Amino acid sequence: MPVVPTEAVGRSAVQLAREVLATMRRHRLGTHATALAFRVLVSMVPLALLGIGLLGALGLRSVWDDSIAPVVRDRVAASVARAADDTVHRIFARSDAALIALAGALVVWNTLLAVREAEHALDEIHEQEGRRPFWSGLATGIPLAVAIDLALVGALLAVVVPPRAVRDGPWHGVAELARWPAAVALVWLAVALLVRYAPGEHPEPRWASAGSALVVGGWVGATAGFGWWTTSVASYRTAVGTLTAFLVLTGYALALGLVFVLGAQLDETLRRRDGGRRGKAARSRRAS
C-alpha cells in the first residue's frame, strides 16, 4: 500500500475545508442553520414537557428529585426553584396519556417544521431547484419527524434509564457502559434518516460517512459542553447570569444547526469529488 506523505494529506484537508466553506457561502447555509436553530429553541419547551411527563409515567421521578432539582436550586433564586419544583410535581401528578400525547404532538409538529428547514438546506446543498409540494412534504415529513423524535427521545432515555433500572449487581456496570454507545447509535440513526429522506431528491444511501460522523460528533460534543456549562458554571440568580444563559442556549442551538449543514455539505463535496475522479478515470480508459 503506498504511503501518502503527511504534508500532502494536510494540503488536501485544507483544500477540502476551503471548498466546503466556499460552497456553504454560495448555498446560504448560514441562513439555513439559523432557521434550524430557531426551530430547536422553539422545540425545547414541548420537549421538556414531554420529558417530564415520560419521567412521571415511567416511575423515574427520582431523576428530577435527585439529579435535576438540586442543580436548579443551586443555580436560581429560592423562589424560582420552588416554583419550578412545584410545576414539575404538578406535571408528575398529571402524567397521563393525554398530557404525553399533547406534548408529543407539539414535539412532532416542531420537528416537522425543522425537517422542512433541513429539506430546504439539503436541496440547496444538492443544487436541486424544484421544491417538494407542501402536501407531498407532509406525507414524507410526518413519518420522518416521528422516527427522528423516537430516535432522539430513545437516546435520552438510553442515557437516563439503564443506571436507574439496574442499580446493583454486575449488570449495573454493563448498563453504565452500554448507555453511551446506544445513545450515540440512536443519534446517528436520526441524522442518517434526516439526510437520506428529507431532501426532495434522495441521495445515495451512506449510513456511515465523514459528514454524518462530523454531525454526530459535533452534536454529542456540543451537548456535553452545554450540559457541563449548565450544571457547573451557569448561574441564574442575577439578570446578567440569566442573559448569559439565554445567549449560551442560543449559541448551542446555532451550533447544532451549523454542524448539521456543515456535515451535509462535506458529504456532498466528497461525493462530487469522487464522481469527478470516476468520470476522469472512465474518460482515460476510453481514450486508451
N, C-alpha and C positions, 0 to 999 in steps of 0.2 A: 504494500500500500504506500503510495507516495506521501511524503511528509510535506505539509503545507507550512511555509515559513510563518512565524508569528506576526511579522510585520505585514505580510500580505493579508492575513486574517484581520488584523486591526484596520488596515485600509479598507477592506471590504465591508467591515462593520460600520465604519464611519460613513462610507458612501451609501450604504443601505439606510442609515439613520437620516442622512440628508434627503434621500429620495422620499422616505416616509413623511418627513416633516414638510417638504415642499408639496407633496400631494395632499396632506392634511389641510394646508392653507388653501389650495385650489378647490378642495371639496367643502370648505367652510365647516370643518369638523369641530372647531371650537364652539360654533353656534349650536351644533347638534349636541355636543357634550353638555353645554349649559342647559339645554332643554331637558336632557336626561336627568341632570342634577335636580332641576325643579321638580320633576316627577318623583324622584327619590325622596325629596324633602316632604312633598305632599303625602306620600305613601306612609310616612313614619307614624302618623297619628293612628290610622286604622290598623297598621301593622302592630303597634304597641297594644291596642285594644284586643286584637286577635291573640297576641302572645299571652297577655294576662288572662284572657278567657280560657285559652288552652291549658295554662298552668293550673287554673282552678279546676277545669274538667278532668285533668289527668292526675289530680291529687298532688300537685307539686307546688303547693303554696309556700313550702319551705324555701324555694328558690328566691322568692321575694323577701320573706322574713329574715332569712339567714345570709343571703348574698347581696341583694339589691338594696333593700331598705337601709341597712347600716351605712352603705356608701352615700345614699341620698341624705341621711341625717347628718353625715359628716360634711356635706358639701353645700347644703342650703340652710336657710333660716329655719328655726324650730317650727314656726307656724306653717311654713311651706311644706316641711317634711311631714307634719301631722296631717295636713290636707291631702298630700299625695298618698300617704298610708291609708287614710280613710277612704279615698277614692278607689284605691286598688282593692281593698277588702270589700267594698260595695260591689265591685265588678266580680270578685270571687263569689260573693253571695248570689249573684245573678248569672253565673257561668253556665247558662243553659244553652240548648241547641239554637234557640232563636238569636241570642246575642252573638254566638260564634258564627252563625250563618250570616248575620248582618255585617259583622266585621270582615268576614271572609269575602263577601260580595264587594265591599268597598276596596279591599286589597286587590281583588282580581280586576276591578274596574280601573284602578290606578295603574296596575301592571299592564293592562291592555293599552292604556294611553302611552305608557313607556315603551311598549313593544312597537307601537306605531311610530314613535320618535326614532327608535332603533331601526325600523324599516326604512325611514327616510334617509338616515345616515348611511346605512348599508347600501341603499340604492345609489347614493352619491359615490360611495367607495367603488362599487362595481360599475359605475358610469351607466346606469340604466335610466333612460329618460322617462319612460312610461311609469306611472304610479298605479298601484293596485286599486281598483274601485273600492269605495267605502264598505259596501256590504260584503264583498269578497274578503276584504281585510278583516272584517269582524268574524267571518266564518273560519278564517285561519287564526286570527289573533286571540280569540277567546280560549280555545283549547290550548294554545301555546302559553297564554298567560296563566292558565290553571296549572299546566305542567311546570312552568318556571316557579310559581309560588309554592307548589308542593315540594319541589326540589330544595328551594331556599329555606322554607319552614322546616323541612326534614333535616337540613344541615344544622339549623339552630337547635332542633330537638336532639340531634345526634351528639351535640356538644353538652347539652344540659342534662338529658335524661339518664344515660348509662351510669355515671358515677353515683347517682342517687337511687337508681333502681337496684344496683348491686353494690351495697355499702360495705360488706365484709367478705372475707374469704379470698381465695386466689383469683376469682373472676373479677374482683374489683380492679386489680392492676391491669387485667386484659381490657376491661371497659375503658379505663383511663387512656390506654394507649390507642385503642381502636377508634375512639370517637373522632379524633382529628383527621385521620385518613378518610373515614366515612364522610365527614363534613366536606372535606376538600373534593372528594369524588362527586358529591351531590352538587356542589357549586360548579364544578367542571361540566356536569351534565346540563345544568341550567344555561351556562354560556354556550355550549355546543348546540343546544336546541335553538337558542336565540339567533346565533349566527347562521344556522342552517335553514331555518324556516321563516324567519322574519322578513328577509328581502323578497321582493317580487319575483326575481329570478333566482332560484335556489342554486348556490354554488355546489361544486363537487364536495361530497361529504369528506371532512377531515376532522375526525373526532379528537385527534392529538396533533397539535401544530404549535409553532412558535408563538403565534398570536394568541391562541387560547391559553397557553402556558403563561404568557405575559398578563392576560386579563385575570386569570385565577390567582396567580401570584400577587399581582397588584391589588386585587380586591382583598385577599387574605391579609396582606401586609398593611394596607390602609385601615382595615377593620381592626386589626390587632393594635396598631398605633392609636387609633381613635379610642378603642376600649381602654388602653393604658392611660391615655390622657384624661379620659372621663373619670377613671377610678383613682388616679394617683395625683393628678395635677389640678384639674378643674375645680373652681370654687364659684358658687352662685350666691354668695352672701352679700355681694356688692353689685352695684349697677355695672361697673367695669367688668367684673367677673362674668356676669350674665351676658353682656355684649360679646365678650371674648368667646364664651361658649357657643353663642349663635354663629359667630364668624368661623370658628373651628368646625362646627357642624356643617356649615355651608361649604367650607373647603373640602371636607370629607366627601360630601355628595358630589362636588365638582370633580374630585379626584377619581371617583368611581366612573363617572361619565367619560372623563378623558382617557382613562386606562382602557375602557371598552373600545372607543373609536380608534385609539392608537393600536391596540391589538388586532382589530379587524383590518385596519389599513396595512399593518405589517404583513398579515397573511396574503392580502391582495397583491401587495408589491412583490412578495416572494413568488406568488403564483404567476404573475406576469413575467417575472424574470425567468422562471422555469419554462413557461410557454415560449418565450423568446429563444432560449437555448435549444429547446426541442425543434423549433422551426428552423433555426440556423443549421442544426445537425442534419435535419431532413433535406435542406437545400444542398448541403455539402455532399450527401450521399447521392442525390440525383445528379449533381454536376460530375461526380466521379464515375 
